[in-house]
Amino acid sequence: QCGYNRFNSSQPQYSALWRVIEAEVVPLSRKEGIGQIVWSPMAQGVLTGKYLPGKKPPSGSRATDKKSGAAMISRWMRDDVLSAVQKLKPIAESVDLTMSQLALAWVLQNDNVSSAIMGATKPSQIKDNVKAAGVKLPLDVMAKIDHAIGAVAENAAQHRGVGAATRSGTGGAGSQRSCGRVGSIADTRVGRAQRARTATSAAASYPGGARSDSGQRSAGTRSVG
Protein backbone atom coordinates (compact mmCIF):
# COMPACT_ATOMS: atom_id res chain seq x y z
CA GLN A 1 0.00 0.00 0.00
CA CYS A 2 3.02 2.29 0.35
CA GLY A 3 5.01 1.00 -2.61
CA TYR A 4 7.58 -0.92 -0.58
CA ASN A 5 8.46 -4.54 -1.30
CA ARG A 6 8.93 -6.95 1.56
CA PHE A 7 12.37 -8.50 1.90
CA ASN A 8 12.44 -12.18 1.00
CA SER A 9 15.47 -13.11 3.11
CA SER A 10 16.66 -12.27 6.64
CA GLN A 11 20.21 -13.16 7.55
CA PRO A 12 21.15 -11.76 10.97
CA GLN A 13 24.05 -12.74 13.16
CA TYR A 14 22.90 -15.01 15.99
CA SER A 15 24.65 -17.24 18.49
CA ALA A 16 24.73 -17.99 22.19
CA LEU A 17 27.24 -15.13 22.45
CA TRP A 18 25.34 -12.70 20.19
CA ARG A 19 21.65 -12.50 21.12
CA VAL A 20 20.88 -9.01 19.87
CA ILE A 21 17.94 -10.09 17.68
CA GLU A 22 16.02 -11.76 20.50
CA ALA A 23 14.47 -8.67 22.09
CA GLU A 24 12.88 -7.00 19.06
CA VAL A 25 13.63 -8.66 15.74
CA VAL A 26 12.49 -12.17 16.68
CA PRO A 27 9.17 -11.15 18.33
CA LEU A 28 8.27 -8.91 15.40
CA SER A 29 9.28 -11.61 12.93
CA ARG A 30 7.03 -14.12 14.65
CA LYS A 31 4.16 -11.66 14.42
CA GLU A 32 4.77 -11.18 10.70
CA GLY A 33 5.26 -14.90 9.95
CA ILE A 34 8.94 -14.44 9.19
CA GLY A 35 11.84 -16.79 9.89
CA GLN A 36 15.56 -16.11 10.43
CA ILE A 37 18.45 -17.54 8.40
CA VAL A 38 21.28 -16.88 10.83
CA TRP A 39 25.01 -16.61 10.32
CA SER A 40 27.91 -17.14 12.71
CA PRO A 41 26.07 -19.61 14.99
CA MET A 42 29.46 -20.59 16.41
CA ALA A 43 30.52 -16.98 17.00
CA GLN A 44 33.31 -16.99 14.42
CA GLY A 45 34.53 -20.32 15.81
CA VAL A 46 34.88 -19.16 19.41
CA LEU A 47 32.09 -21.49 20.58
CA THR A 48 34.01 -24.49 19.24
CA GLY A 49 36.32 -24.09 22.23
CA LYS A 50 39.50 -23.97 20.16
CA TYR A 51 40.53 -20.59 21.55
CA LEU A 52 41.84 -20.88 25.10
CA PRO A 53 42.18 -18.11 27.70
CA GLY A 54 45.72 -16.93 28.24
CA LYS A 55 47.04 -18.69 25.14
CA LYS A 56 47.80 -17.60 21.60
CA PRO A 57 45.21 -18.48 18.94
CA PRO A 58 45.99 -21.60 16.89
CA SER A 59 48.11 -20.91 13.83
CA GLY A 60 46.03 -20.48 10.69
CA SER A 61 42.82 -19.77 12.61
CA ARG A 62 40.50 -16.85 11.90
CA ALA A 63 41.85 -14.97 14.91
CA THR A 64 45.32 -14.89 13.31
CA ASP A 65 44.16 -13.86 9.83
CA LYS A 66 44.27 -10.07 9.71
CA LYS A 67 42.94 -10.10 6.13
CA SER A 68 39.89 -12.23 6.87
CA GLY A 69 38.13 -11.99 10.20
CA ALA A 70 40.70 -11.19 12.89
CA ALA A 71 39.17 -7.79 13.55
CA MET A 72 35.64 -9.17 13.79
CA ILE A 73 36.51 -12.06 16.10
CA SER A 74 38.55 -9.79 18.37
CA ARG A 75 35.42 -8.90 20.38
CA TRP A 76 35.31 -12.50 21.62
CA MET A 77 39.02 -12.96 22.27
CA ARG A 78 38.92 -11.64 25.83
CA ASP A 79 39.91 -14.03 28.62
CA ASP A 80 36.58 -13.60 30.41
CA VAL A 81 34.71 -14.71 27.27
CA LEU A 82 37.06 -17.58 26.49
CA SER A 83 36.98 -18.79 30.10
CA ALA A 84 33.17 -18.76 30.05
CA VAL A 85 33.10 -20.68 26.77
CA GLN A 86 35.28 -23.43 28.26
CA LYS A 87 32.54 -24.04 30.82
CA LEU A 88 30.41 -25.30 27.93
CA LYS A 89 32.65 -28.32 27.35
CA PRO A 90 31.26 -30.49 30.20
CA ILE A 91 27.74 -29.37 29.28
CA ALA A 92 28.26 -30.56 25.71
CA GLU A 93 29.74 -33.84 26.90
CA SER A 94 26.75 -34.41 29.20
CA VAL A 95 24.46 -34.56 26.15
CA ASP A 96 26.98 -36.40 23.96
CA LEU A 97 27.70 -33.44 21.70
CA THR A 98 30.83 -31.61 20.64
CA MET A 99 31.06 -27.93 21.53
CA SER A 100 30.40 -27.05 17.88
CA GLN A 101 27.29 -29.22 17.81
CA LEU A 102 26.09 -27.68 21.07
CA ALA A 103 26.48 -24.17 19.65
CA LEU A 104 24.48 -25.08 16.54
CA ALA A 105 21.84 -26.94 18.52
CA TRP A 106 21.42 -23.93 20.84
CA VAL A 107 20.68 -21.65 17.88
CA LEU A 108 18.18 -24.13 16.46
CA GLN A 109 16.20 -24.27 19.69
CA ASN A 110 14.80 -20.86 18.73
CA ASP A 111 11.66 -21.73 16.76
CA ASN A 112 11.98 -18.54 14.73
CA VAL A 113 15.27 -19.76 13.24
CA SER A 114 14.64 -21.35 9.85
CA SER A 115 18.23 -22.21 9.06
CA ALA A 116 21.77 -21.74 10.35
CA ILE A 117 24.73 -21.03 8.10
CA MET A 118 27.85 -22.73 9.39
CA GLY A 119 31.43 -22.44 8.27
CA ALA A 120 33.80 -25.29 7.51
CA THR A 121 37.31 -25.76 6.20
CA LYS A 122 36.95 -29.47 5.44
CA PRO A 123 34.15 -31.97 4.67
CA SER A 124 34.57 -33.80 7.97
CA GLN A 125 33.48 -30.67 9.85
CA ILE A 126 30.25 -30.54 7.86
CA LYS A 127 29.59 -34.24 8.47
CA ASP A 128 30.20 -33.78 12.19
CA ASN A 129 28.28 -30.55 12.73
CA VAL A 130 25.22 -31.56 10.74
CA LYS A 131 24.48 -33.95 13.60
CA ALA A 132 23.18 -30.93 15.50
CA ALA A 133 20.11 -30.97 13.25
CA GLY A 134 17.07 -32.19 15.12
CA VAL A 135 18.77 -32.17 18.53
CA LYS A 136 16.40 -31.11 21.31
CA LEU A 137 18.25 -29.63 24.26
CA PRO A 138 16.51 -30.14 27.62
CA LEU A 139 15.50 -27.01 29.51
CA ASP A 140 18.02 -27.69 32.25
CA VAL A 141 20.82 -27.83 29.67
CA MET A 142 19.68 -24.52 28.17
CA ALA A 143 19.73 -23.05 31.67
CA LYS A 144 23.26 -24.35 32.26
CA ILE A 145 24.42 -22.74 29.01
CA ASP A 146 22.93 -19.42 30.09
CA HIS A 147 24.58 -19.73 33.48
CA ALA A 148 27.94 -20.45 31.85
CA ILE A 149 28.07 -17.67 29.27
CA GLY A 150 25.06 -15.43 29.84
CA ALA A 151 27.15 -12.78 31.58
CA VAL A 152 29.43 -12.35 28.55
CA ALA A 153 26.78 -12.72 25.83
CA GLU A 154 25.84 -9.54 23.95
CA ASN A 155 22.19 -8.55 23.77
CA ALA A 156 19.92 -5.83 22.46
CA ALA A 157 20.30 -3.67 25.56
CA GLN A 158 23.99 -3.32 24.71
CA HIS A 159 23.30 -2.65 21.03
CA ARG A 160 20.03 -0.78 21.04
CA GLY A 161 20.46 0.52 17.49
CA VAL A 162 21.05 -2.88 15.90
CA GLY A 163 17.43 -4.07 15.97
CA ALA A 164 16.18 -0.83 14.45
CA ALA A 165 18.82 -0.97 11.74
CA THR A 166 17.83 -4.54 10.91
CA ARG A 167 14.21 -3.53 10.58
CA SER A 168 14.70 -0.34 8.61
CA GLY A 169 16.47 -1.66 5.49
CA THR A 170 15.24 -0.33 2.17
CA GLY A 171 11.78 0.57 3.40
CA GLY A 172 13.17 2.42 6.40
CA ALA A 173 11.73 2.84 9.85
CA GLY A 174 9.52 5.54 8.36
CA SER A 175 7.58 2.91 6.43
CA GLN A 176 6.41 1.49 9.74
CA ARG A 177 5.38 4.86 11.12
CA SER A 178 3.51 6.00 8.01
CA CYS A 179 2.00 2.71 6.87
CA GLY A 180 1.60 0.80 10.11
CA ARG A 181 3.38 -2.20 8.62
CA VAL A 182 6.84 -3.64 8.35
CA GLY A 183 8.19 -3.29 4.86
CA SER A 184 11.73 -4.39 5.29
CA ILE A 185 12.44 -7.39 7.45
CA ALA A 186 12.71 -10.83 5.91
CA ASP A 187 9.65 -12.62 4.66
CA THR A 188 10.70 -16.24 4.45
CA ARG A 189 7.17 -17.36 5.36
CA VAL A 190 8.08 -20.96 5.97
CA GLY A 191 6.01 -23.21 8.21
CA ARG A 192 7.65 -24.47 11.37
CA ALA A 193 7.19 -28.09 10.37
CA GLN A 194 8.44 -27.48 6.82
CA ARG A 195 11.46 -25.26 7.41
CA ALA A 196 14.95 -26.71 7.10
CA ARG A 197 16.33 -26.74 10.61
CA THR A 198 19.93 -26.30 9.47
CA ALA A 199 21.62 -25.14 6.32
CA THR A 200 24.17 -27.90 6.80
CA SER A 201 21.62 -30.70 6.48
CA ALA A 202 20.25 -29.21 3.29
CA ALA A 203 23.74 -28.68 1.98
CA ALA A 204 24.19 -32.44 1.98
CA SER A 205 21.55 -32.63 -0.74
CA TYR A 206 22.29 -29.28 -2.35
CA PRO A 207 26.09 -28.73 -2.26
CA GLY A 208 25.64 -25.13 -3.38
CA GLY A 209 23.44 -24.34 -0.39
CA ALA A 210 20.12 -25.08 1.20
CA ARG A 211 16.94 -24.23 -0.66
CA SER A 212 13.94 -22.39 0.65
CA ASP A 213 10.37 -23.55 0.01
CA SER A 214 10.31 -21.34 -3.07
CA GLY A 215 13.27 -23.20 -4.54
CA GLN A 216 15.66 -20.27 -4.14
CA ARG A 217 19.02 -20.80 -2.52
CA SER A 218 18.89 -19.48 1.01
CA ALA A 219 21.92 -20.77 2.86
CA GLY A 220 24.87 -23.10 2.71
CA THR A 221 28.33 -23.80 4.01
CA ARG A 222 31.31 -21.56 3.50
CA SER A 223 34.99 -21.79 4.26
CA VAL A 224 36.25 -20.10 7.39
CA GLY A 225 39.39 -20.18 9.47
C-alpha positions, 0 to 999 in steps of 0.5 A: 500500500506504500510502494515498498516490497517486503524483503524475502530473506533475513540473515542476521548474526545469531549465536549464544554469544550474540543475542541481539535479535532476541528482544525486538527482531524475533518477536516482530518476525514471529508476528509477521510470519517471518523466519531467520536464516542466521550466520555465525552460529558458532561466533566466528569459531569461538564457541568451538572451544578452540581458543583458550584463555591466556594462550595464543590463537591456533596458527592459521585460525580466523583470529590470526588472519588479519585479512579475513576476520581477525578484527571481527573475532577480536570482540570475543578474544577476551579471557573472560569470554574464552573462560566462560566458553570453556565451561560449555565443554562439560555441558556438551559432553553431558548430552553427547555433543561436541562444543560445535554441535552444542552451539548449533543446537542452541541456535536451532532451539529458537523456533523462529530460526529457519536455518543456520549457516555454518562455516567449515574448512573441510568436509569432515566438519560438515559431516560432524556438525550436521548432527546438531540438526534435530537435537532437542536440548533439555530445559536444564541444559539450556539453563546451564548454558545461560549460566555459563556464558550469559554474563558475557553474551551480547544482547539488544540492551547493549546494542540498542540501534542494531534491531532498528537498523535490521528492521529499517532496510530499504523501506526504512523505519519511516515505512512502519510509522507511516503505513503501520506495517513492516516493509523491510524485514525478511519474509521467508514465510516458511512453516515451522514443520516445513522449514529446514532446521539447518543449512548444513543438512540441506547442503548435503543434498544441495552442495551449493546451499540449502533451498527455501520452500520457493526453490531459491538458494537461502543458505549453505556452508562456507569456508572459514578459518 
